[in-house]
Amino acid sequence: MSGAEVALTGVGKHFGDTAAVVDLDVVVPAGSFTALLGPSGCGKSTTLAMLAGLLRPDTGDITIEGRSVVDVPADRSGTGLVFQKPLLFPHLTVEQNVAFGLRMRRTGRAETRRRVDSMLERMWLGGLGDRRVGELSGGQEQRVALARALVLQPAVLLLDEPFSQLDAALRVEMRTLVKDLHTESGTTTVFVTHDQAEAVEIADTILLMLDGRAAGHGPPEMFYTAPPSLAAARFFGAGNEIPGAVRAGRFTAQGLDLHQETGLPDGPAVLVVRQEALRWGAVPGEPIPGTLESVRFAGTHLVLQIRSAIGLLAVQVPVGTAVEPGTGVVLTLPPGAGTVVAA
Ligand SMILES: Nc1ncnc2c1ncn2[C@@H]1O[C@H](COP(=O)(O)OP(=O)(O)OP(=O)(O)O)[C@@H](O)[C@H]1O
């Protein structure tokens, strides 16, 4: 089944005095792979639980393909859910776990067998159908949990940090599997993670949540090349923050016009520039003279710290670049390399 559009309008949820989710207005496009990203406690799991119909929002509405699901029981909302822990039925076999939902729906015996068998094959679980789930590895258990959700052909697949308990190599394998499944089925997928690298790798769209609120929604590249706020830039590790001000659409720092255009109104602002967006040496762009203070080996590159008139700046250069601390150097800010955000 192909995916469905999911829309949240003014969605909020409190637990006592804690505002877990505040006024969330988001449209998750049909067929997208959306990462719900943010630090611990920002409201990701609460949002997912509301999408799944496990929690009722205090305010607002959630629709799937235009139909409100706020008062629809979780098993009828058209969503499939996989948690951090597989939560399989321990007394059932792999095959019985995967068939469970179909049996509940009174799907015919032959049809159930056909769908379960084909799902087990697809999940590299062929031959394990008769195993008790207690005899499986962590990765196999999580594949059974995925199979159990997907065999029902949900319109929306909801995944809450599904691989966080697996080791690094297995996580990479499972990400590839989930991405391939998404490509094959087109099922709208919402994937909760606190890991920015995982979100960038797996998703076509990221919804960043900070303190219960949406703090940016767009393709992964957007958060690198045009972060919507200082907080969003910091979450993605912007690298350099140059304080300054906007006057008539131009950003200046320490009286220097860095030729960065912005639509922001006049007032204090910060130019965020990733370490890899600054250039070492005089190339086309805004030259920034300074003194090389330190050099740090970072595995795939060197990170240089340069003292300049606009503050201490970090830039990445290839390993092997000839650098000598204490010497005068020139960095370049290429046109459009930074983003001006409100302070
Ligand atoms: N059942 C609950 N009762 C009380 N407070 C809750 C409950 N569930 C969540 N919260 C609070 O709501 C806020 C958001 O929690 P949520 O679990 O949605 O965040 P999260 O981003 O998923 O965090 P994590 O990555 O740590 O799972 C937190 O402050 C949390 O303590």
The ligand as an SDF file (V2000), in Angstrom:
LIG
                    3D

 31 33  0  0  0  0  0  0  0  0999 V2000
    3.6080    9.5800   30.9740 N   0  0  0  0  0  0  0  0  0  0  0  0
    4.2530   10.6940   31.3150 C   0  0  0  0  0  0  0  0  0  0  0  0
    4.0400   11.2890   32.4950 N   0  0  0  0  0  0  0  0  0  0  0  0
    4.6900   12.4250   32.8320 C   0  0  0  0  0  0  0  0  0  0  0  0
    5.5670   13.0690   32.0490 N   0  0  0  0  0  0  0  0  0  0  0  0
    5.8270   12.5150   30.8510 C   0  0  0  0  0  0  0  0  0  0  0  0
    5.1940   11.3030   30.4240 C   0  0  0  0  0  0  0  0  0  0  0  0
    5.6560   11.0090   29.1810 N   0  0  0  0  0  0  0  0  0  0  0  0
    6.5270   11.9810   28.8640 C   0  0  0  0  0  0  0  0  0  0  0  0
    6.6360   12.8950   29.8470 N   0  0  0  0  0  0  0  0  0  0  0  0
    7.4710   14.1240   29.8330 C   0  0  0  0  0  0  0  0  0  0  0  0
    7.1820   14.8140   28.6430 O   0  0  0  0  0  0  0  0  0  0  0  0
    8.3820   15.3380   28.0390 C   0  0  0  0  0  0  0  0  0  0  0  0
    8.5590   14.7540   26.6470 C   0  0  0  0  0  0  0  0  0  0  0  0
    8.8180   13.3440   26.7620 O   0  0  0  0  0  0  0  0  0  0  0  0
    9.0600   12.4060   25.4930 P   0  0  0  0  0  0  0  0  0  0  0  0
    9.2130   11.0050   26.0060 O   0  0  0  0  0  0  0  0  0  0  0  0
    7.9960   12.6500   24.4930 O   0  0  0  0  0  0  0  0  0  0  0  0
   10.4360   12.9630   24.9570 O   0  0  0  0  0  0  0  0  0  0  0  0
   11.4470   12.2900   23.9410 P   0  0  0  0  0  0  0  0  0  0  0  0
   11.9320   13.3830   23.0770 O   0  0  0  0  0  0  0  0  0  0  0  0
   10.8230   11.1210   23.2770 O   0  0  0  0  0  0  0  0  0  0  0  0
   12.6110   11.8170   24.9110 O   0  0  0  0  0  0  0  0  0  0  0  0
   13.5430   10.4930   24.8370 P   0  0  0  0  0  0  0  0  0  0  0  0
   14.4140   10.6440   23.6200 O   0  0  0  0  0  0  0  0  0  0  0  0
   14.3350   10.5880   26.1180 O   0  0  0  0  0  0  0  0  0  0  0  0
   12.6410    9.3110   24.7780 O   0  0  0  0  0  0  0  0  0  0  0  0
    9.4910   14.9850   29.0110 C   0  0  0  0  0  0  0  0  0  0  0  0
    9.6960   16.0830   29.8600 O   0  0  0  0  0  0  0  0  0  0  0  0
    8.9410   13.7970   29.7750 C   0  0  0  0  0  0  0  0  0  0  0  0
    9.5300   13.7290   31.0570 O   0  0  0  0  0  0  0  0  0  0  0  0
  1  2  1  0
  2  3  1  0
  2  7  2  0
  3  4  2  0
  4  5  1  0
  5  6  2  0
  6  7  1  0
  6 10  1  0
  7  8  1  0
  8  9  2  0
  9 10  1  0
 10 11  1  0
 11 12  1  0
 11 30  1  0
 12 13  1  0
 13 14  1  0
 13 28  1  0
 14 15  1  0
 15 16  1  0
 16 17  2  0
 16 18  1  0
 16 19  1  0
 19 20  1  0
 20 21  2  0
 20 22  1  0
 20 23  1  0
 23 24  1  0
 24 25  2  0
 24 26  1  0
 24 27  1  0
 28 29  1  0
 28 30  1  0
 30 31  1  0
M  END
$$$$
